[in-house]
Amino acid sequence: MALSNAWITSGAKTPCYLRKEFSIDKAVAAATVRVCGLGQFNFYLNGRRVGENVLDPGWTDYNKAAQYLSFDVSEYLRPGKNALGLELGNGWYLWDTDFGYGFHFPPFMPPNPNPYKPYGESLVAALELEISYADGSRETIISDESFSSAPHGVRHSNVYGSEEIDGKALLRDFSAPDFDASGWTPARRATAAEAPKGKLVPQTQPPVRVVKRYAAKKIGKANGRVIYDLGQNISGLLYCEVRGRAGTRVDFYPAEKLTPEGDADQMAKNWLPIDNVISYTIAADGSWESVTQYFTYFSGRYIAVAGDAEVRALRGDAITSAWKRAGSFRCDDERFNKIYDMIEKTVEANLLSVHTDCPTIERFAWQEPNHLMAPSIFYMKDVKALWEKILADLRLAQHTEKDFFLDMEGKPFPAGAGLVPSQAPCYIPNVLPVPGLGSFYDIIPWGSTCILGAYWHYLFYGDLGIVRDNYETGLRYLDYLKTKRGAEGFLNHGLGDWGHPEGHLARENVETAFLYADAATLAKFARWLGKDAEAEALDAFADEVRRNYNEKLLVYSPELGCRCYRAWDHPGEIFTTQTAEALPLYFGLVPPDAEAEVTKAFRAALDAKGAFVAGEVGLPYVIQTARKNGWNELICRFITREAHPSYYAFVLDGETTLGEYWETNPRSHCHDMMGHIIEWYYNGLAGIEPLEPGFAKVSVHPYLPEAMNRFDCSYETPRGAIRVAASRDADGARRFEITVPPGIMLA
């Protein structure tokens, strides 16, 4: 049964309480509540918090959809008087910009004429409590004017992590049946301007939950502040206890790094200060009071505390939607273990109902890692339902011919029918191209998640429904991309190999390779769905793209003594990059008679640098193409380099999560967009590779590198766990133990 649009509100633009009392005079057989509170909510019954979730509901485009949750609350009810309660906070529904950090585009970008727009004029809630009694009768309690409301003790809650909390105004027992709510005001029906325009839909992805608690250690003082270290960079909820004089304000400043003087450093490199703060005002003299976050989360490893008060039990509760593991890897070389752990923690910190690009600066749902990082994440985590939600967000975000934005003169700027934007949900659309960089809104490796993300999901989980759900979206997107080709048959917009450490983006090479990959993948979808005629048409278009690609980019290099792919954005010279060679090899663009030559050019590009020199877009294909050629020792050597670009260099820098770019002190210290090496841990070292959707058929070809004497890897497929253990005998012989469930065909 779905939740109805029974939206109520207190009219508040900042956090508030809602409650209702009711009586039960019969034996309860079962009870279910369906509830949504926007932007974020906590639900209580008879003084007890219901469920283990935090930050419900998941982030969506509230003009298209808002999620509700269902809870079995049978055990919470009791005979006689009962009370239910809701706490509402802002989230993205009504972004509170009056307190704490708020994202701003940097000066090198043009002013954005399409800023964030609130989805409603006040915080709202909808609720249905359905009670089934032992005598067969039923009763339904619906959110209406019988609810009462009051301002929350959290005076401000900012979606980027800041909260201002007045301890004296917190009502910790507001949902208890005997609570005195005589001073509260009646709630009212929400107006059309207050309620979300989107449809209420059930939340099906894993909820956000606390996965680990990190106790903070005091490490010093700086600038009058006490500095604490959690030991791990996290997305988390702050908790502590404070004691002091009533009215004293205590401020907590989270940060990912320290200044040279040892203070919490909130400056994002080449950006602006991320001046988040959790503020707590002490309620009473001399007693310990607990401090926690209610409707938002901080990100960082270090916390600076300012204020004339005692603080104890300070900790960070790490949160994620990816709390269920699918795989594990351990070996006797700690370098590889530390790289794995660093990336896993980064993934966890960025998967919170959406896949954020970083939990500190932007918290935007950029889409490219949802296919580029998909195999790495799928091997580590059970995220089947989360990716279904992510792909649903993309389907809702796809533009029609009616959609438009504003240009710099305030005139309509059409999005383009079929465009899949680079963010979904997108809260601050930056649709105008940035001079010298291109579009950050219309980027094919980002939009292609609607196709390639669905492909990876089907390959790993074997549910053809994901292909069926996304096929038409993919076709419309491909039709849009066809209109964007230039005179030379290339896509000349987007970001190319974004994040390339030397700035060689090879834009036309990269974007057009993805045009081919999209068409070829959609042809596979069509055949899986029994649409053979459509598959033939898609194959024909892919062949056209491939022929043009090879005619204009595949050239003979006298220096290399072989054919290679030149970067289109370097006219007048034969300029190659690792990505420019790897992408056509991986996607199957290379003519059969040129594969050996292009492979030679690719190896030359790797050897010339002695490192993986690629951006986030090209890197997974660079790594996987090296793996397919059997160059695992090269991969081991490159990822354990002690200088950037290298995964291990981040470990030596003292990082506990992956940096945004290949450098010391990157802009963001928690970016999973280049964590693609995890895929190689599973299909390169353990050698576990799906050959048919859902791991119906697999190839297991493990490799024990010289750096290791043993490893143990397991992956929980939809058909059971595959385990690979490797060891080296005293005489140097390598031994492998492989366990494959009966339901899987081993190639």
Sequence and secondary structure as in RCSB ss.txt:
>XXXX:A:sequence
MALSNAWITSGAKTPCYLRKEFSIDKAVAAATVRVCGLGQFNFYLNGRRVGENVLDPGWTDYNKAAQYLSFDVSE
YLRPGKNALGLELGNGWYLWDTDFGYGFHFPPFMPPNPNPYKPYGESLVAALELEISYADGSRETIISDESFSSA
PHGVRHSNVYGSEEIDGKALLRDFSAPDFDASGWTPARRATAAEAPKGKLVPQTQPPVRVVKRYAAKKIGKANGR
VIYDLGQNISGLLYCEVRGRAGTRVDFYPAEKLTPEGDADQMAKNWLPIDNVISYTIAADGSWESVTQYFTYFSG
RYIAVAGDAEVRALRGDAITSAWKRAGSFRCDDERFNKIYDMIEKTVEANLLSVHTDCPTIERFAWQEPNHLMAP
SIFYMKDVKALWEKILADLRLAQHTEKDFFLDMEGKPFPAGAGLVPSQAPCYIPNVLPVPGLGSFYDIIPWGSTC
ILGAYWHYLFYGDLGIVRDNYETGLRYLDYLKTKRGAEGFLNHGLGDWGHPEGHLARENVETAFLYADAATLAKF
ARWLGKDAEAEALDAFADEVRRNYNEKLLVYSPELGCRCYRAWDHPGEIFTTQTAEALPLYFGLVPPDAEAEVTK
AFRAALDAKGAFVAGEVGLPYVIQTARKNGWNELICRFITREAHPSYYAFVLDGETTLGEYWETNPRSHCHDMMG
HIIEWYYNGLAGIEPLEPGFAKVSVHPYLPEAMNRFDCSYETPRGAIRVAASRDADGARRFEITVPPGIMLA
>XXXX:A:secstr
       EE   SS EEEEEEEEE S EEEEEEEEEEESEEEEEETTEE SS BSBS    TTTEEEEEEEE GG
G  SEEEEEEEEEE TTTT   SSS      TTS   SS    S SS EEEEEEEEEETTS EEEEE STT EEE
E SEEEE TTS EEEEGGG  TTTTSTT   TT EE EE  TTTS SSEEEE  S  BEEEEEEE EEEEEETTE
EEEEEEEEEEEEEEEEEE STT EEEEEEESEE TTSSEE B TTS B    EEEE  STTS EEEE SS  EEE
EEEEEESSSEEEEEEEEEEES  SB EEEEES HHHHHHHHHHHHHHHHHBSSSB S TTTT   BSTHHHHSHH
HHHHHB  HHHHHHHHHHHHHH   TT EEE TTS EEE  TT   SBSS SS   S BTTTB SSS HHHHTII
IIIHHHHHHHH  THHHHHHHHHHHHHHHHHHTTB TTSSB  S SSTT TT    HHHHHHHHHHHHHHHHHHH
HHHTT HHHHHHHHHHHHHHHHHHHHHHEEEETTTTEEEE  TTSTTS    HHHHHHHHHHT S GGGHHHHHH
HHHHHHHHHTS    TTTHHHHHHHHHHTT HHHHHHHHT SSSS HHHHHHTT SS  SSSSSS S S   TT 
THHHHIIIIIS EEESSGGGSEEEE     TT SEEEEEEEETTEEEEEEEEE TTS EEEEEE  TTSEE 
